[in-house]
Amino acid sequence: MTTMTQDAVLALGEEDARPAEIRRHELAGFLRSRRERITPEDVGLPRGARRRTPGLRREEVAHLSAVGVTWYTWLEQARDIQVSAQVLDALARTLRLDTSERAHLFALAGAIDPSPASSCARLTPELRLMLDKLEPMPACVQNSRYDILAYNSTYRLLFCDLDEIPPEDRNWMLLAFTHEQWRSTIVNLDEVERIMAAKFRAGMAEHLAEPTWKSVLKRLLDESAEFREVWERHEVVQSVPSKVKHFINPLVGPIAVVHTDLWLGRDGGARMVTYTPVDDATRERLDRLRELALSSNS
């Protein structure tokens, strides 16, 4: 089969060069470019004396990704074939794609990335530094699914010792509905849960087919009668203005803070969540909470 370059596809004119066809050719070129930049030595393969192909051969990428050689060849020939998220994930790992390249791969293939990190900005050293500099104000980074991806020392002890919770369970929805110590710190818990469930339903509308979203929903339905009750109301809330929130911290007592979301991308997914004290009493208690967090790490 004779393949076309992207320029050739564009030259066909708007009536022939459909967006899907253009994406297939862009995907083919992208795969070739990433295949050619990886040496056999990078993946533990012998170079051999007669190798003329820059980087890896197609059959080597197919073998390392556990896909058929013919099928992978068709991908690089821009044929109209279906590709699963699992195969794209394998190719991304074989080709050693970074976060931006992985997102580009899935976008070109018209597939949804099941990786939990796919909806969150990369946690750069600069972003982590910002979390630390906000001390003693509690702050964390969440994605659109409410996974807690990073946090500062004050936030760590705001509800309970977050370090003691397994990373896969560090999700605000799961904790608010299933973790008794976390739940016990939240004033007006019923109203908070109702709003969160409504926001989660609104956010999930764009992610209905994503395994990670469905996994969180299944856990909530299986583990929380309170969640099942509010979920059945089918309430939807897109966003809630910054407002004062009240917590009863088990170490320092009542805390009153203003919740603010600082969005980290244009898609409205990843955000830095900050809690600003509303009075001197809360400010002093947050200072004390940070001291306790730092001393417990020393």
LUMSE-80242 format. One line per 3 residues: number of its first residue (from 0); their letters; for each residue x, y negated, z negated of N, C-alpha, C. Coordinates in pm, whole numbers. Layout:
residues N
NUM	A	X,Y,Z,X,Y,Z,X,Y,Z  ...
END
This chain:
residues 298
0	MTT	85,120,0,0,0,0,88,-125,0  56,-222,82,130,-348,89,75,-443,-14  163,-494,-102,119,-586,-206,139,-728,-161
3	MTQ	66,-821,-224,75,-962,-191,132,-1037,-308  200,-1146,-280,244,-1235,-386,127,-1320,-429  144,-1389,-543,37,-1477,-588,13,-1588,-487
6	DAV	121,-1641,-428,105,-1747,-329,20,-1699,-211  41,-1572,-171,-37,-1518,-60,-184,-1508,-96  -210,-1468,-221,-350,-1459,-264,-415,-1596,-262
9	LAL	-343,-1698,-314,-397,-1833,-316,-424,-1883,-175  -340,-1840,-78,-355,-1886,60,-479,-1829,127  -541,-1727,69,-660,-1668,130,-778,-1764,128
12	GEE	-772,-1863,39,-885,-1956,29,-976,-1920,-86  -1054,-2016,-128,-1139,-1997,-244,-1244,-1890,-222  -1288,-1872,-98,-1395,-1774,-75,-1345,-1631,-87
15	DAR	-1215,-1607,-69,-1162,-1471,-73,-1082,-1443,-199  -1006,-1541,-242,-918,-1522,-358,-998,-1538,-486  -1068,-1434,-524,-1150,-1439,-645,-1060,-1446,-768
18	PAE	-1109,-1504,-878,-1028,-1515,-999,-974,-1380,-1047  -1056,-1275,-1042,-1011,-1143,-1087,-894,-1093,-1004  -898,-1118,-872,-789,-1074,-785,-662,-1151,-814
21	IRR	-676,-1280,-838,-559,-1362,-870,-497,-1314,-1001  -582,-1283,-1100,-530,-1234,-1228,-456,-1102,-1212  -507,-1012,-1124,-440,-884,-1104,-300,-904,-1047
24	HEL	-287,-995,-952,-155,-1020,-892,-63,-1091,-991  -119,-1179,-1072,-38,-1244,-1175,7,-1141,-1279  -82,-1047,-1313,-47,-941,-1407,64,-853,-1351
27	AGF	55,-820,-1223,159,-738,-1160,294,-806,-1166  297,-933,-1132,423,-1007,-1137,477,-1020,-1277  387,-1039,-1374,429,-1052,-1513,491,-922,-1563
30	LRS	428,-808,-1531,482,-679,-1573,618,-654,-1511  632,-684,-1383,762,-663,-1317,871,-748,-1382  838,-874,-1409,940,-963,-1466,984,-917,-1604
33	RRE	890,-866,-1684,926,-820,-1818,996,-684,-1813  961,-601,-1718,1030,-473,-1701,1176,-495,-1662  1199,-593,-1574,1333,-614,-1520,1429,-678,-1620
36	RIT	1377,-736,-1726,1466,-803,-1822,1516,-709,-1932  1462,-586,-1938,1500,-489,-2040,1598,-389,-1981  1712,-372,-2043,1812,-278,-1994,1783,-138,-2047
39	PED	1830,-36,-1979,1812,101,-2031,1871,116,-2171  1983,50,-2195,2046,60,-2327,1956,4,-2437  1873,-96,-2402,1783,-155,-2502,1686,-53,-2560
42	VGL	1651,47,-2479,1551,146,-2523,1610,285,-2538  1743,292,-2543,1809,419,-2568,1817,513,-2450  1812,459,-2326,1822,542,-2206,1960,524,-2142
45	PRG	2012,629,-2076,2140,615,-2006,2123,530,-1881  2225,452,-1850,2217,367,-1731,2235,449,-1604  2329,538,-1601,2354,618,-1480,2436,540,-1379
48	ARR	2502,613,-1291,2595,550,-1197,2526,491,-1075  2408,542,-1040,2345,502,-914,2227,406,-933  2214,348,-1049,2101,259,-1075,2118,127,-1001
51	RTP	2020,91,-922,2020,-38,-852,1906,-128,-899  1807,-68,-966,1693,-145,-1016,1735,-232,-1133  1706,-363,-1128,1734,-446,-1246,1642,-407,-1361
54	GLR	1698,-389,-1478,1615,-352,-1591,1569,-208,-1586  1446,-183,-1630,1390,-48,-1632,1321,-15,-1500  1317,116,-1469,1239,163,-1356,1092,176,-1398
57	REE	1004,178,-1298,861,193,-1328,834,323,-1405  897,432,-1361,871,561,-1426,921,561,-1570  1025,482,-1598,1074,473,-1735,976,398,-1825
60	VAH	919,289,-1774,817,217,-1850,696,306,-1874  654,380,-1771,539,469,-1784,566,576,-1890  686,635,-1885,720,740,-1981,722,686,-2123
63	LSA	786,571,-2144,797,513,-2278,661,469,-2332  568,438,-2242,435,392,-2283,332,505,-2285  376,626,-2246,288,744,-2243,169,725,-2148
66	VGV	197,667,-2029,94,655,-1925,148,717,-1797  60,746,-1703,100,808,-1579,182,713,-1492  280,769,-1422,365,688,-1335,282,625,-1223
69	TWY	195,706,-1161,113,653,-1053,23,542,-1103  -36,562,-1219,-126,460,-1274,-51,331,-1300  69,340,-1361,145,219,-1388,188,152,-1258
72	TWL	225,233,-1158,263,177,-1028,147,98,-968  26,151,-981,-92,79,-930,-108,-55,-1001  -77,-60,-1131,-85,-187,-1203,9,-290,-1141
75	EQA	132,-247,-1110,229,-339,-1051,200,-367,-904  109,-290,-846,65,-317,-709,-64,-399,-707  -109,-440,-823,-229,-524,-837,-355,-456,-788
78	RDI	-360,-323,-801,-483,-252,-763,-593,-279,-865  -715,-266,-820,-832,-293,-902,-864,-170,-986  -796,-156,-1100,-817,-44,-1191,-846,-96,-1330
81	QVS	-913,-14,-1409,-945,-50,-1546,-829,-14,-1637  -800,-100,-1734,-692,-74,-1828,-743,-95,-1970  -717,1,-2056,-769,-6,-2193,-678,-89,-2282
84	AQV	-734,-132,-2395,-656,-209,-2492,-543,-124,-2549  -567,8,-2563,-465,96,-2618,-344,103,-2525  -369,111,-2394,-258,116,-2297,-184,-16,-2295
87	LDA	-257,-126,-2298,-193,-258,-2300,-107,-274,-2425  -155,-222,-2538,-77,-228,-2661,53,-150,-2645  46,-32,-2582,167,48,-2560,264,-23,-2467
90	LAR	212,-84,-2361,299,-157,-2269,364,-277,-2339  288,-346,-2421,342,-462,-2492,458,-422,-2582  445,-304,-2647,553,-258,-2734,673,-212,-2652
93	TLR	649,-140,-2543,759,-93,-2459,836,-211,-2399  764,-312,-2354,827,-427,-2289,872,-533,-2389  853,-504,-2516,900,-592,-2624,848,-735,-2609
96	LDT	718,-746,-2589,657,-877,-2571,643,-947,-2706  668,-1079,-2706,643,-1155,-2828,495,-1190,-2836  457,-1268,-2938,315,-1296,-2962,249,-1365,-2842
99	SER	316,-1465,-2786,260,-1539,-2672,250,-1450,-2548  353,-1370,-2525,353,-1282,-2408,246,-1175,-2421  230,-1122,-2541,126,-1022,-2563,-13,-1081,-2535
102	AHL	-38,-1201,-2586,-167,-1266,-2561,-188,-1290,-2412  -82,-1327,-2341,-90,-1349,-2197,-122,-1219,-2124  -60,-1109,-2166,-86,-978,-2104,-233,-941,-2116
105	FAL	-289,-953,-2236,-429,-916,-2257,-523,-1010,-2181  -487,-1138,-2175,-571,-1234,-2102,-574,-1201,-1953  -459,-1170,-1896,-454,-1137,-1753,-532,-1009,-1723
108	AGA	-528,-914,-1817,-598,-786,-1797,-746,-797,-1830  -789,-912,-1883,-930,-928,-1918,-973,-838,-2031  -882,-812,-2126,-910,-722,-2238,-897,-796,-2370
111	IDP	-957,-740,-2474,-952,-798,-2608,-843,-728,-2687  -754,-806,-2743,-644,-750,-2821,-695,-705,-2958  -681,-575,-2991,-731,-527,-3120,-638,-556,-3236
114	SPA	-520,-612,-3208,-424,-639,-3315,-480,-743,-3412  -470,-716,-3545,-520,-815,-3641,-457,-952,-3627  -335,-955,-3580,-267,-1084,-3571,-302,-1161,-3446
117	SSC	-384,-1101,-3358,-407,-1163,-3228,-482,-1294,-3237  -564,-1310,-3348,-640,-1433,-3360,-578,-1533,-3455  -450,-1518,-3481,-385,-1610,-3573,-258,-1666,-3514
120	ARL	-236,-1795,-3542,-110,-1854,-3501,6,-1782,-3570  120,-1778,-3503,236,-1711,-3559,279,-1781,-3687  311,-1701,-3788,351,-1756,-3917,498,-1795,-3910
123	TPE	522,-1915,-3863,657,-1965,-3845,718,-2005,-3979  851,-2014,-3986,915,-2064,-4108,865,-2203,-4146  835,-2286,-4045,785,-2421,-4073,648,-2416,-4141
126	LRL	563,-2322,-4097,431,-2309,-4157,442,-2260,-4301  530,-2167,-4324,551,-2119,-4462,608,-2229,-4551  695,-2312,-4493,750,-2425,-4569,640,-2522,-4609
129	MLD	545,-2546,-4518,433,-2634,-4550,352,-2579,-4667  329,-2448,-4669,256,-2388,-4781,328,-2415,-4912  460,-2397,-4911,537,-2419,-5033,535,-2566,-5075
132	KLE	543,-2657,-4978,549,-2800,-5010,416,-2852,-5065  308,-2780,-5042,178,-2822,-5095,163,-2790,-5243  254,-2711,-5299,248,-2680,-5442,242,-2809,-5525
135	PMP	165,-2812,-5635,90,-2700,-5692,-52,-2685,-5637  -82,-2749,-5525,-214,-2728,-5465,-218,-2587,-5404  -317,-2508,-5437,-329,-2375,-5377,-354,-2387,-5226
138	ACV	-286,-2304,-5149,-304,-2308,-5004,-272,-2170,-4947  -343,-2135,-4838,-317,-2009,-4770,-345,-2026,-4621  -305,-1928,-4543,-336,-1923,-4400,-431,-1806,-4377
141	QNS	-542,-1834,-4311,-640,-1731,-4278,-665,-1732,-4129  -706,-1616,-4076,-754,-1613,-3939,-906,-1622,-3938  -965,-1615,-3821,-1110,-1633,-3809,-1189,-1521,-3876
144	RYD	-1121,-1411,-3904,-1186,-1295,-3968,-1171,-1299,-4120  -1108,-1406,-4173,-1087,-1426,-4316,-977,-1339,-4374  -892,-1280,-4290,-773,-1214,-4342,-681,-1321,-4400
147	ILA	-629,-1297,-4519,-535,-1389,-4583,-395,-1346,-4541  -332,-1425,-4456,-207,-1385,-4393,-83,-1438,-4463  -96,-1546,-4536,16,-1603,-4612,-43,-1696,-4717
150	YNS	33,-1719,-4825,-18,-1804,-4933,99,-1850,-5019  76,-1960,-5091,180,-2009,-5181,160,-1950,-5321  252,-1983,-5410,251,-1917,-5541,129,-1955,-5625
153	TYR	81,-2079,-5614,-37,-2119,-5691,-160,-2044,-5642  -174,-2033,-5509,-289,-1959,-5455,-283,-1812,-5497  -163,-1759,-5510,-146,-1619,-5546,-221,-1583,-5673
156	LLF	-225,-1678,-5772,-290,-1650,-5900,-423,-1722,-5916  -477,-1779,-5810,-599,-1859,-5822,-719,-1773,-5861  -729,-1652,-5805,-843,-1564,-5833,-800,-1440,-5913
159	CDL	-686,-1387,-5875,-623,-1274,-5942,-481,-1270,-5889  -404,-1169,-5922,-269,-1161,-5867,-279,-1100,-5727  -275,-1186,-5625,-296,-1141,-5488,-186,-1046,-5442
162	DEI	-68,-1059,-5500,41,-968,-5463,10,-823,-5497  -78,-801,-5594,-111,-665,-5635,-216,-601,-5545  -275,-678,-5456,-375,-626,-5364,-305,-581,-5235
165	PPE	-331,-461,-5185,-268,-416,-5061,-297,-514,-4947  -200,-537,-4859,-219,-633,-4748,-345,-608,-4667  -380,-481,-4645,-498,-450,-4563,-629,-489,-4632
168	DRN	-623,-514,-4764,-743,-554,-4838,-748,-704,-4865  -648,-779,-4820,-644,-923,-4845,-731,-996,-4744  -857,-983,-4762,-957,-1045,-4675,-1060,-1113,-4766
171	WML	-1084,-1243,-4743,-1170,-1319,-4833,-1310,-1259,-4842  -1363,-1211,-4731,-1496,-1150,-4732,-1498,-1025,-4820  -1403,-936,-4797,-1398,-812,-4875,-1380,-841,-5024
174	LAF	-1291,-935,-5056,-1264,-965,-5196,-1385,-1030,-5264  -1452,-1120,-5192,-1567,-1190,-5251,-1685,-1097,-5276  -1692,-987,-5200,-1807,-897,-5214,-1773,-767,-5288
177	THE	-1645,-731,-5300,-1613,-598,-5354,-1511,-599,-5468  -1438,-708,-5488,-1333,-709,-5590,-1386,-782,-5714  -1407,-709,-5822,-1477,-765,-5938,-1402,-881,-6001
180	QWR	-1270,-873,-6014,-1197,-984,-6075,-1203,-1108,-5987  -1190,-1091,-5856,-1201,-1203,-5763,-1339,-1267,-5774  -1443,-1183,-5775,-1580,-1231,-5780,-1608,-1307,-5911
183	STI	-1546,-1261,-6020,-1575,-1320,-6151,-1523,-1463,-6163  -1432,-1505,-6077,-1378,-1641,-6084,-1463,-1743,-6009  -1555,-1699,-5924,-1629,-1788,-5835,-1758,-1835,-5901
186	VNL	-1770,-1966,-5920,-1894,-2024,-5974,-1997,-2030,-5861  -2124,-2003,-5893,-2231,-1998,-5793,-2200,-1893,-5686  -2165,-1774,-5732,-2122,-1666,-5642,-2228,-1633,-5537
189	DEV	-2354,-1627,-5575,-2459,-1589,-5480,-2463,-1685,-5361  -2453,-1815,-5388,-2458,-1914,-5281,-2333,-1905,-5195  -2217,-1887,-5257,-2093,-1873,-5182,-2100,-1752,-5089
192	ERI	-2148,-1640,-5139,-2159,-1518,-5057,-2257,-1537,-4942  -2367,-1605,-4968,-2467,-1628,-4862,-2406,-1709,-4748  -2335,-1816,-4782,-2275,-1902,-4679,-2165,-1827,-4604
195	MAA	-2083,-1751,-4677,-1974,-1678,-4611,-2027,-1573,-4515  -2131,-1502,-4555,-2189,-1402,-4465,-2245,-1468,-4340  -2307,-1585,-4356,-2362,-1657,-4241,-2250,-1706,-4148
198	KFR	-2139,-1752,-4205,-2025,-1795,-4123,-1960,-1675,-4054  -1951,-1562,-4125,-1892,-1442,-4066,-1977,-1394,-3948  -2110,-1398,-3962,-2197,-1357,-3852,-2179,-1449,-3731
201	AGM	-2170,-1579,-3756,-2150,-1673,-3645,-2017,-1648,-3576  -1911,-1625,-3655,-1781,-1600,-3596,-1774,-1469,-3521  -1845,-1369,-3567,-1838,-1237,-3505,-1907,-1233,-3369
204	AEH	-1991,-1331,-3340,-2061,-1332,-3212,-1965,-1328,-3093  -1845,-1384,-3111,-1747,-1386,-3004,-1651,-1267,-3011  -1672,-1178,-3109,-1578,-1067,-3128,-1652,-935,-3151
207	LAE	-1771,-920,-3093,-1855,-805,-3123,-1791,-672,-3086  -1706,-671,-2983,-1645,-546,-2938,-1511,-517,-3001  -1461,-606,-3086,-1326,-590,-3139,-1324,-493,-3257
210	PTW	-1239,-391,-3250,-1234,-290,-3356,-1205,-347,-3494  -1118,-449,-3502,-1083,-502,-3633,-1201,-572,-3700  -1279,-647,-3621,-1398,-712,-3676,-1500,-606,-3719
213	KSV	-1520,-505,-3636,-1616,-400,-3669,-1572,-322,-3793  -1442,-307,-3811,-1391,-236,-3928,-1422,-312,-4056  -1401,-445,-4055,-1433,-526,-4172,-1583,-521,-4201
216	LKR	-1665,-533,-4098,-1810,-529,-4117,-1853,-395,-4175  -1797,-285,-4125,-1835,-153,-4175,-1799,-139,-4323  -1680,-186,-4361,-1641,-177,-4502,-1737,-257,-4590
219	LLD	-1774,-377,-4544,-1865,-459,-4622,-2001,-392,-4638  -2052,-336,-4531,-2182,-269,-4536,-2177,-144,-4623  -2065,-72,-4617,-2052,52,-4694,-2031,26,-4843
222	ESA	-1960,-82,-4876,-1911,-100,-5012,-1988,-204,-5095  -2075,-283,-5030,-2140,-390,-5105,-2289,-397,-5077  -2369,-370,-5179,-2514,-385,-5166,-2551,-531,-5149
225	EFR	-2477,-622,-5215,-2503,-765,-5202,-2482,-810,-5058  -2376,-759,-4995,-2353,-798,-4855,-2464,-744,-4766  -2503,-621,-4785,-2610,-565,-4701,-2737,-648,-4711
228	EVW	-2766,-698,-4831,-2888,-777,-4851,-2880,-910,-4775  -2768,-983,-4788,-2759,-1113,-4721,-2739,-1096,-4570  -2675,-988,-4529,-2651,-966,-4386,-2782,-946,-4312
231	ERH	-2878,-882,-4377,-3007,-857,-4315,-3089,-983,-4293  -3049,-1095,-4355,-3121,-1220,-4334,-3091,-1282,-4197  -2982,-1242,-4134,-2942,-1294,-4003,-2924,-1445,-4004
234	EVV	-2875,-1498,-4114,-2846,-1641,-4121,-2714,-1671,-4049  -2705,-1789,-3990,-2586,-1829,-3915,-2547,-1970,-3956  -2420,-1987,-3988,-2363,-2119,-4017,-2234,-2131,-3940
237	QSV	-2222,-2233,-3857,-2101,-2251,-3777,-1986,-2307,-3860  -2013,-2407,-3940,-1909,-2468,-4023,-1975,-2537,-4141  -1895,-2556,-4244,-1944,-2623,-4365,-1848,-2737,-4397
240	PSK	-1898,-2860,-4416,-1809,-2973,-4448,-1731,-2946,-4577  -1617,-3013,-4589,-1539,-3002,-4712,-1626,-3037,-4832  -1614,-2958,-4935,-1698,-2980,-5053,-1621,-2936,-5177
243	VKH	-1670,-2982,-5293,-1609,-2943,-5419,-1648,-2798,-5451  -1547,-2719,-5487,-1570,-2581,-5529,-1520,-2563,-5671  -1590,-2475,-5742,-1558,-2453,-5883,-1521,-2306,-5905
246	FIN	-1410,-2286,-5976,-1364,-2153,-6011,-1335,-2148,-6161  -1342,-2029,-6217,-1302,-2006,-6356,-1180,-1915,-6352  -1064,-1975,-6357,-941,-1897,-6349,-916,-1825,-6481
249	PLV	-884,-1697,-6481,-865,-1624,-6608,-744,-1667,-6687  -650,-1741,-6626,-527,-1782,-6695,-531,-1925,-6746  -598,-2015,-6673,-593,-2157,-6712,-730,-2220,-6730
252	GPI	-838,-2149,-6698,-971,-2202,-6722,-1036,-2265,-6600  -1135,-2354,-6622,-1213,-2411,-6510,-1126,-2494,-6416  -1155,-2480,-6288,-1085,-2553,-6183,-1188,-2610,-6087
255	AVV	-1175,-2739,-6054,-1263,-2805,-5956,-1175,-2861,-5844  -1200,-2817,-5723,-1114,-2854,-5610,-1198,-2884,-5487  -1139,-2962,-5395,-1201,-2985,-5265,-1138,-2890,-5165
258	HTD	-1221,-2810,-5100,-1176,-2715,-4998,-1164,-2788,-4865  -1047,-2778,-4800,-1024,-2839,-4669,-960,-2738,-4576  -1012,-2727,-4453,-954,-2641,-4350,-870,-2725,-4256
261	LWL	-745,-2687,-4237,-656,-2752,-4141,-634,-2654,-4027  -696,-2682,-3911,-694,-2586,-3800,-558,-2583,-3733  -512,-2462,-3701,-378,-2443,-3646,-379,-2419,-3496
264	GRD	-495,-2419,-3434,-504,-2398,-3290,-634,-2454,-3237  -641,-2468,-3106,-760,-2526,-3044,-878,-2431,-3041  -854,-2300,-3065,-963,-2203,-3058,-1044,-2196,-3187
267	GGA	-1006,-2274,-3289,-1083,-2273,-3413,-1072,-2143,-3491  -964,-2069,-3472,-948,-1941,-3540,-861,-1952,-3663  -730,-1960,-3642,-637,-1967,-3754,-644,-2105,-3820
270	RMV	-631,-2106,-3952,-640,-2232,-4025,-562,-2221,-4156  -517,-2336,-4202,-460,-2344,-4336,-569,-2394,-4429  -596,-2318,-4533,-697,-2353,-4631,-628,-2416,-4752
273	TYT	-671,-2536,-4787,-610,-2606,-4901,-716,-2641,-5005  -673,-2645,-5131,-761,-2683,-5242,-697,-2801,-5315  -761,-2917,-5308,-710,-3039,-5369,-783,-3065,-5501
276	PVD	-712,-3088,-5611,-778,-3110,-5741,-863,-3237,-5739  -979,-3232,-5804,-1068,-3347,-5806,-1052,-3432,-5931  -979,-3383,-6031,-962,-3460,-6154,-829,-3424,-6218
279	DAT	-792,-3501,-6320,-664,-3480,-6388,-660,-3346,-6460  -772,-3303,-6514,-774,-3176,-6587,-740,-3060,-6493  -799,-3063,-6373,-769,-2958,-6276,-624,-2967,-6229
282	RER	-576,-3089,-6209,-437,-3107,-6166,-341,-3046,-6268  -368,-3069,-6395,-282,-3013,-6499,-292,-2860,-6503  -411,-2809,-6481,-427,-2663,-6483,-358,-2597,-6362
285	LDR	-361,-2665,-6249,-291,-2611,-6133,-139,-2616,-6153  -90,-2721,-6217,52,-2727,-6253,89,-2606,-6340  4,-2579,-6439,30,-2466,-6528,23,-2334,-6452
288	LRE	-72,-2323,-6359,-86,-2199,-6283,38,-2173,-6197  91,-2279,-6140,213,-2262,-6060,329,-2218,-6148  342,-2278,-6268,448,-2238,-6359,437,-2090,-6395
291	LAL	314,-2043,-6418,294,-1902,-6451,331,-1813,-6333  297,-1858,-6212,329,-1778,-6093,479,-1769,-6073  549,-1880,-6092,694,-1881,-6073,764,-1798,-6180
294	SSN	716,-1810,-6304,779,-1734,-6413,757,-1584,-6396  643,-1544,-6341,616,-1401,-6323,699,-1341,-6211  753,-1427,-6123,838,-1379,-6014,986,-1378,-6051
297	S	1021,-1441,-6162,1162,-1453,-6199,1211,-1327,-6271
END
